[in-house]
């Protein structure tokens, strides 16, 4: 809205929401995006489509996930707040229900501490290690404590039977991390049953994740 002190952040959030939709990382009214704005957090509202949500429709929450102003926030707003509390140097969170990452989140034979192998250098740099968060129903506030505990050391998480969430200093880099998770999940599923050659531990260590 004109005259608000958060116009810049609103613009960034809307641009990122459009990019998430354009890259087919979400469908319908799934997925949500947030950005830090001073002492508050801007987040997409409940029931909104990232392809059409407007800057004047964004919800404002506090760092505990409580509504401050605007429309009712996404029922997953507390997840964004938990990520940003755990990562004070980060300023944005992207959460998607992207197809391949969500498919991997439903598998029973993955390592919950390191869900996807480091198949490419870009995954090692942009994501690093991806832990699996235990399943909670959508909107279950118990997810906040588990997320906050893991997010201190991991900029990206995979929610079991749900989808990925990624934090970064800015919305663009959070989006790139979410995209990298989706592409790596796709490669991982394409290679299921084949002998693979992931990066070695020394190769992986040499590529420090840029989001940590």
N, C-alpha and C positions, 0 to 999 in steps of 0.2 A: 504494500500500500504506500502511496506517496506520503512522505513526511515521516515515515517510520525509520528507525535507525538500523533496521535489519534488511533493507531493500536489497543490498548486495548479496547477502546470504540467501534470501528468497530466490533471487535470480539463479544463483549457483545450484540450489536444490532443484528448481524446476528444470534446468538444463540437464542435470544428472538424471532426473526422473524420465525425461524424454529419451535420453540415451539408453537407459535400462530397457525401456519399452522397444526402442528401435532395434536393439540387439537381441530381441526375443528372449530376454532373461526373465520375463514375467508374463503373465497372461491374466486377462480379466482384471479383477481388483486385487490380485495378489502382489506381494512385495511392497516394501516401503523404504524410504530414504530419509535421512536426517542430517542436520548440520548444526553445529554449535553457533549460537548468536549471543555473544556476551555471556551473561549468567544463565541464559535459557537455552533450550534446544528447539529448533524448528523441525517438525516431522510431518509427513504426509498424513492426512486424516483417514479415519475409518471409511471403508467402502469406496475409496477413490481409485481411479485408474491412473497409473503413472504416465499414460499417454495423453491424458487430458486435464489432470489436476492443474489449477491455476495458483499463482503466487499469493493471491488474496484468500485462498481457501486453506492455507496451511495451518496446522495446529501448533501451539506453543506449549511446551511442558517445562518443568523444572528438572534439575539433575537427579531427582528421585523418581521421575517419571509421572509426576502429578500434573494434571492439566492446569494451565495458567490462563490461556485465552484462545479464542478461535474455535473452530469446529471440534467435535469429539475426535481425539487422536486415534490412530491405529491401535488396535488391541495389543499390538506388539511394541508399542512405544516404550514400555519399561525395558525391553531388550536393548533398544538403542541407548537409553539412559545408563543401563548397566555397563555396556561397552565403553561409553565415554567416561564414566566414573573411573573405570579401571585403567583407562588410557588418557590421562589428562593432556598429553601432547597431541592427541588426535582431535580432529574437528568434524568428522563426518562418518556416517555408517550407511552401508548399503546392504539390504537384506532381500534376497530373491528366493523364488521357488523354481529356479531354472531346472530344466528337464533332467540333464545328465547328472548334475550334482545331487539333485533330489533322489534320483535312482540309486546312486551310490549310498545315500544316507539310509536306504532301506535294506542294504546288504548286511548279512549276519557274519560274514567271514572276513571283515576288514579289521585292521588294528585301530581300536578306538583312540589310541594316543597319537596315531599318525596315519590317517585314513587313506590318503593318496600317496603312492610312491613318487619320488622326485624324477619324473620321466623326462623333464626338460629343464634347461637352465633357467628359463623365464619363470617357471613355477617355483623353483628354488629361491629365486630372487624376490618375486612378488608376494609369495605366500609363505614359503618355508614349511613348517610343520602344521598340519591341519588336524586338530583333535575333534572327536565326535562328542557332542553334548548328549546326555541321555534324553530319552523321549519325555516330553511334557505336552499336554494338550494345548492347542493354540490359545494364547491369552492367559495361560497359567503363570501367575506371578512367581511361583517357586523357581521358574527358569532364571530369574534375575540373579539370584545368589550364585548359582552354578556358573552362569555366564561370566559374572564379574570375577569369580575366582580363576577362571581359565584365561580370561582376556588380558590379565596383567602381563602374561608372557606370550600371548598369541594374538596377533592382529586379526586373524580369521578363524572362524569356527564352523563346523558343520552340525546343524541341529538334526538329531536322529528323526527319520521319517518326516522330514520337513524341508530343509534347504540350508544354504550357506548364509553367513553374515560376515561382513568384512568392515573393519575400521581403518582409517587413514588420516593423515593430516588435512586432506581436502577431499571433496566429493569425487573429483576425477580419479584420484589414485585409489579410492575405495572401490569405485566402479571397475577399474582395471584389475584389481585383485579378485573381485567377484567374477569377472569375465575369465580370468586365468584359471580359477577353480573350475568353472564350467567346461572350459576347453580341455583341461587335464582330466576331468571326470569322463569326458567323451572319449579321449584317447585310451584311458584306463579300461573303459567298458569295451571298446573295440578290440583291445588286446587280451581280453579275458580268455584264458586257456592257452595262450601263446607264451613262449619263453621270451621274457623281456630283459632289457639291459638298462636299468635305472642308473642314475648317477651314483658313483661310489661315495661312501661317507666323506673322504677327503674332498672330492669334487663338490659335494653338497655344502660342506663347512666353508669352502672358499667363496661361496655365493651367499653372503649374509643377506637375509631378507631386508628389503628396503623399507618395509613398513614397521619394523620393530624399533 
